[in-house]
């Protein structure tokens, strides 16, 4: 269940990363990936080759049809390529990626990697009106690599209650980083979305990282940039925004991590789920606990 400790080289990489101008690099990436440059096609082709990107599921599989790198990176998939079990007993993965960590929330504490933790208060911030609902609950952390599909979907049917933009750093979230950087997910910029799901609560948090130049939400549009210095709270309690399982929540403009949480006694991970397991959006990763 636990990942290994960080190696000396991984610790060194994390120290070097502390010196990087995270936001400047990301602002540059934001601008470059939206330019109609003459070499965009060659760049996309090289990216596909380097990261072994599978284009057969994309609605547009002809790379010459992408005028900017960002339009390629945030590509839409063909209907039916990510089948979802509609049963209310099944909880789906909200995205493509790899299981980085999962387990129970120990009162207020989530496991980031072996020997490293962060708290609900640090992650959701005291601005979250529903923070206490997740005490003793469960969590699932999914890392999206550059090759993955970068749209995020609802893991279960629910009503949107609130969203919080949380400012922060943009450390790398590559597999070495959770093992080497203290409280990584609670320090990086992120967007928290809280849902009411029948008899419980679900939180889906999109965590930014270096070169994750933007996080866009279906109901709010582009949330970041700009990268702010203070958190912003959005209350949706009176707007009746409901999503079915599998409906799109948001988009990462470049890759990152999703942390999903459920309230106490609501979800139980599948017995066969394991760390570093590749996962596709819509695949069942947990079962609904009987109320």
NORWO-V879893 format. One record per helix or strand of 2 or more residues. SS is the DSSP state (alpha for helix, beta for strand). FROM is the first residue (numbers start at 0). TO is the last residue. Records with the same first field share a line. If there is no record, write none. Layout:
SS: FROM-TO ; FROM-TO
This chain:
alpha: 7-16 ; 21-31 ; 39-50 ; 62-64 ; 68-72 ; 119-123 ; 130-133 ; 176-179 ; 183-186
beta: 89-91 ; 96-103 ; 108-112 ; 115-118 ; 137-142 ; 150-152 ; 157-165 ; 189-196 ; 199-206 ; 213-216 ; 220-223 ; 231-234 ; 241-242 ; 247-252 ; 256-261 ; 266-268 ; 277-278 ; 283-287
